[in-house]
Amino acid sequence: MRGLLVAFEGLDQSGKQTQAERLRARLVEAGRSVRLLSFPAYDTPIGAEIRRALHGERAWGADVMQLLYIANRYEARPLIEQELAQGTILICDRYVASSIAYGETQGLDGSWLRDVQRHLPHPDLTFLLDIDPDVSARRKATDRDKYERDLLLLARVRDSYLRQAAADGWVRLDADRDRAAVAGDVFDAVKARL
């Protein structure tokens, strides 16, 4: 039985990590094999370069940054394919839609960003945890990286996510609600796919 690839997308502080961890716990309770992945994965050479750029140690252009994010996911491709083949449910905190959302808002071609990622396993289900950029800023007031500080950029990112979420395989959830309510909606949508 093939596994399931579930992605959580949304602005920073929308609850992606929290909801991914809650979903993992409920699925493990139900006896399923589950693995949580978070992108960028900073424990790789490409991930370390991404971290340096986010903290101002590098000045890569938008195209190079998105190619680094995408390459970071390609680093995990063999693991993703292996786990899915073994029936594991993979839960990703960010995945392919992030590069499209952030890249488009910085003037990159969304079609190019989709095409570069076409060889990555496609998510079976993608959740957009939708919040307003002001909510993101309020939830994390200090120590924000260069993307987190730019509220106009975040508004454009949100617009891109909303456009993407109109496609099949997406579930848009209002993430400015009680975490348990959001988690219940997430679990119900995943359960329907099992």
ABEGO torsion letter per residue (X at the ends): XBBBBBBBBEBBGAGAAAAAAAAAAAAAAAGBBBBBBBOBBAABAAAAAAAAAAAGABBBBAAAAAAAAAAAAAAAAAAAAAAAAAGBBBBBBEBAAAAAAAAAAAGBBAAAAAAAAAABBBBABBBBBBBBAAAAAAABABGBBAAAABAAAAAAAAAAAAAAAABBGBBBBBAABBAAAAAAAAAAAAAAAX
